[in-house]
Amino acid sequence: MSLLQKGVATIVLGSQWGDEGKGKLSDILCAEAEVCARCQGGNNAGHTIVVNNVKYDFHMLPSGLINPDCIALIGNGVVVHLPSFFEEKAKIEAKGLDCEGRLLLSDRAHLVFDLHQKVDGLKEVELGRGSIGTTGKGIGPTYSSKASRSGIRVHHLYDFEEFTARFKRMVENKRKRYGDFEYDVEAELQRYKELAEKVKPYVIDTIPYLNEQIKSGKRVLVEGANALMLDIDYGTYPFVTSSNTSIGGVCTGLGISPQKIGNVIGVVKAYTTRVGGGPFPTEQLNESGEYLQSVGFEFGVTTGRKRRCGWLDLVVVNYSHLVNGYTSFNLTKLDVLDQLPTIKVAVAYHLNGKKMESFPADLSVLEKVEVEYVDLPGWMTDISKITKYEDLPENAKKYIEFIEKETGVPIEWIGVGPGREEMIHKPVN
C-alpha cells in the first residue's frame, strides 16, 4: 500500500505549539516522495531525524533530502538566510548526504539578513517583560519587511544595482527606527554579491515547477514548520510566529490551489509542550511537568531552550482540526507516558462556570479558564519495541481510542521511540 497519493500534495502540519516530531513522519513519507517542499517559516524551525544511528538536524532545508531520489523545494512563503542555507547544507553533506541537483529555491522567497537578526534582538529588548521569546533568527522582522513592501526577494540578487539600493534603504529605515547601531553595509553587500553567484544554480520559479510535478502525477509531500497554535492569525497572538503555519500557508507559500491538496496529517504529541512566552492552560509546573520534560528530553532543536510541558489538550487539538481539517493524526512520543500510573487529558475549558465553545482569541480570557480533565489509566510498560497496534497494552490503545473519539480524527501513525523504525502504522480505512 502506498503511503502518499499521486498527483496531489500530502501535507504534514503541527497541530499544537510546535516540536511535535513532524520530522520523523516527513522522513518516513519522504521514502516515497518525489518532491518534498517547505512553504513557510525559515531556519527558526527544527527537525531532528535519526537514520542508521546518524542524527541530522534540519532547520530550513526540507528533510526530504534524506531520500536520495527526492527533490527538496523551498517555496516562496519561506524566508531564507543564505549563509545559514549553505551552512546547513554543508553540515548534512558532511554526514554523507548528497544534495547536488536536488535542492530548489523559489526566486520569490524573501531574504533574511543579519540586519533582521540584529533588529530581532533590539525588538525583544524593547519589549522587555512583554517579550514573546523569539528564536532571534530574524524571521519576524523579515516578514515585517515583506508585509510593509520593503523586503528583498531572491530575484533581486540578479539586478545588483537594484539590490544595493533596496538594501541601503532597508538599513537606513531600521536605523531611523532603532538608532544608529553598528552594521557594516559595504561588507554585507560584498558578501551578498558572492552569495548571489553561489546560490544561482538552486534558484528557479517554483510555482510552475511544482504545479507541473503535481499535474504529471508525482508524489508530493509538504512539511509545515512550527504549528497551528503559533499561526499569526489562529495562534495565541502575539506569542506566535510571523507566518501562516496552517493549511492556508501551504497554498500561499507554494502557489498551489486547494484542489491540489490530498491528505492532511496533523502531528500531535501525546502530551503538550511549548517554547517561549504565552499562556499554556495545561502546563504542569510540578513533578508531572518535570517527568515529561526529562523523559521526553524536551529541549528545542533550534534554540536549545528547555520546553514547557503539560498534559495533552484536546481543546487545542480540536480547534486545530477545525482550521486545518486533518484526515488523520500522527500521535508522537507515546512512549514518554510509559511510566505514568494516571494520565490526564484536557477535554474542555470553563469560564465563570460555563463551558467554552472553542479556543478563545483573548489571552486575558485564556489565563482565567479552568481546565476540565479526564483521568485515564496508564499502562506502566515499555512500548518502545512494539511494532503492531494490536500488540500495544490495552490502556495505551484506550488512550489512543479516547483521542480518536473526542476529535473524530483517526490516528494513523503512533510514535513509540525516537528512531524512524519506532513508528506504528495503523492504516485508515
C-alpha positions, 0 to 999 in steps of 0.5 A, spaced: 500 500 500 502 506 498 503 511 503 502 518 499 497 519 493 499 521 486 498 527 483 496 531 489 500 534 495 500 530 502 501 535 507 504 534 514 502 540 519 503 541 527 497 541 530 499 544 537 505 549 539 510 546 535 516 540 536 511 535 535 516 530 531 513 532 524 520 530 522 520 523 523 513 522 519 516 527 513 522 522 513 518 516 513 513 519 507 519 522 504 521 514 502 516 515 497 516 522 495 518 525 489 518 532 491 518 534 498 517 542 499 517 547 505 512 553 504 513 557 510 517 559 516 525 559 515 531 556 519 527 558 526 524 551 525 527 544 527 527 537 525 531 532 528 531 525 524 535 519 526 537 514 520 542 508 521 544 511 528 546 518 524 542 524 527 541 530 522 538 536 524 534 540 519 532 547 520 530 550 513 532 545 508 526 540 507 528 533 510 526 530 504 533 530 502 534 524 506 531 520 500 536 520 495 531 520 489 527 526 492 527 533 490 527 538 496 523 545 494 523 551 498 517 555 496 516 562 496 512 563 503 519 561 506 524 566 508 531 564 507 538 566 510 543 564 505 549 563 509 545 559 514 542 555 507 549 553 505 551 552 512 546 547 513 547 544 507 554 543 508 553 540 515 548 534 512 553 533 506 558 532 511 554 526 514 554 523 507 548 526 504 548 528 497 544 534 495 547 536 488 541 537 483 536 536 488 535 542 492 530 548 489 529 555 491 523 559 489 526 566 486 520 569 490 522 567 497 524 573 501 531 574 504 533 574 511 539 578 513 543 579 519 540 586 519 533 582 521 537 578 526 540 584 529 533 588 529 530 581 532 534 582 538 533 590 539 525 588 538 525 583 544 529 588 548 524 593 547 519 589 549 522 587 555 517 583 560 512 583 554 517 579 550 514 573 546 521 569 546 523 569 539 528 564 536 532 571 534 533 568 527 530 574 524 524 571 521 519 576 524 522 582 522 523 579 515 516 578 514 515 585 517 519 587 511 515 583 506 508 585 509 510 593 509 513 592 501 520 593 503 523 586 503 528 583 498 526 577 494 531 572 491 530 575 484 533 581 486 540 578 487 540 578 479 539 586 478 545 588 483 544 595 482 537 594 484 539 590 490 544 595 493 539 600 493 533 596 496 538 594 501 541 601 503 534 603 504 532 597 508 538 599 513 537 606 513 529 605 515 531 600 521 536 605 523 531 611 523 527 606 527 532 603 532 538 608 532 544 608 529 547 601 531 553 598 528 552 594 521 557 594 516 553 595 509 559 595 504 561 588 507 554 585 507 553 587 500 560 584 498 558 578 501 551 578 498 554 579 491 558 572 492 552 569 495 548 571 489 553 567 484 553 561 489 546 560 490 544 561 482 544 554 480 538 552 486 534 558 484 528 557 479 520 559 479 517 554 483 510 555 482 510 552 475 515 547 477 511 544 482 504 545 479 507 541 473 510 535 478 503 535 481 499 535 474 504 529 471 502 525 477 508 525 482 508 524 489 508 530 493 509 531 500 509 538 504 512 539 511 509 545 515 514 548 520 512 550 527 504 549 528 497 551 528 497 554 535 503 559 533 499 561 526 499 569 526 492 569 525 489 562 529 495 562 534 495 565 541 497 572 538 502 575 539 506 569 542 506 566 535 510 566 529 510 571 523 507 566 518 501 562 516 503 555 519 496 552 517 493 549 511 492 556 508 500 557 508 501 551 504 497 554 498 500 561 499 507 559 500 507 554 494 502 557 489 498 551 489 490 551 489 486 547 494 484 542 489 491 540 489 491 538 496 490 530 498 491 528 505 492 532 511 496 529 517 496 533 523 502 531 528 500 531 535 504 529 541 501 525 546 502 530 551 503 538 550 509 542 550 511 549 548 517 554 547 517 561 549 512 566 552 504 565 552 499 562 556 499 554 556 492 552 560 495 545 561 502 546 563 504 542 569 509 546 573 510 540 578 513 533 578 508 531 572 511 537 568 518 535 570 517 527 568 515 529 561 520 534 560 526 529 562 523 523 559 521 526 553 528 530 553 524 536 551 529 541 549 528 545 542 532 543 536 533 550 534 534 554 540 536 549 545 531 552 550 528 547 555 520 546 553 514 547 557 510 541 558 503 539 560 498 534 559 495 533 552 489 538 550 484 536 546 481 543 546 487 545 542 487 539 538 480 540 536 480 547 534 486 545 530 482 540 526 477 545 525 482 550 521 486 545 518 481 539 517 486 533 518 484 526 515 488 523 520 493 524 526 500 522 527 500 521 535 508 522 537 512 520 543 507 515 546 512 512 549 514 518 554 507 516 558 510 509 559 511 510 566 505 514 568 500 510 573 494 516 571 494 520 565 490 526 564 487 529 558 484 536 557 477 535 554 474 542 555 475 549 558 470 553 563 469 560 564 465 563 570 462 556 570 460 555 563 463 551 558 467 554 552 465 553 545 472 553 542 479 556 543 478 563 545 482 569 541 483 573 548 489 571 552 486 575 558 480 570 557 485 564 556 489 565 563 482 565 567 479 558 564 479 552 568 481 546 565 476 540 565 480 533 565 479 526 564 483 521 568 485 515 564 489 509 566 496 508 564 499 502 562 506 502 566 510 498 560 515 499 555 512 500 548 518 502 545 519 495 541 512 494 539 511 494 532 503 492 531 497 496 534 494 490 536 500 488 540 500 495 544 497 494 552 490 495 552 490 502 556 495 505 551 490 503 545 484 506 550 488 512 550 489 512 543 481 510 542 479 516 547 483 521 542 480 518 536 473 519 539 473 526 542 476 529 535 473 524 530 480 524 527 483 517 526 490 516 528 494 513 523 501 513 525 503 512 533 510 514 535 513 509 540 521 511 540 525 516 537 528 512 531 524 512 524 523 504 525 519 506 532 513 508 528 506 504 528 502 504 522 495 503 523 492 504 516 485 508 515 480 505 512 
